């Protein structure tokens, strides 16, 4: 119900606004040249593996709904232990400030 009030009101208000900033030059959606730097390449790899791990976790737990509850709980505990091991490994790999 609120959307029926907000949308027309914001449409009227936004029609009276003036653009204060000049439009920015359009840039490519993905800048592949940034991946040549080692920091960005490692960040992209880490985020890919992070999202892959999350997807696999949810997929395995969702696929195990036909199994008994004890198996699902064991899988969940194993995944939590792997997450803790990952945090410990990150502590030793992360560079220290000087």
Residue pairs with C-beta under 8 A, 6 or more apart in sequence:
34 40
35 41
35 44
57 79
60 75
60 79
61 72
61 75
61 76
61 79
64 71
64 72
64 75
65 72
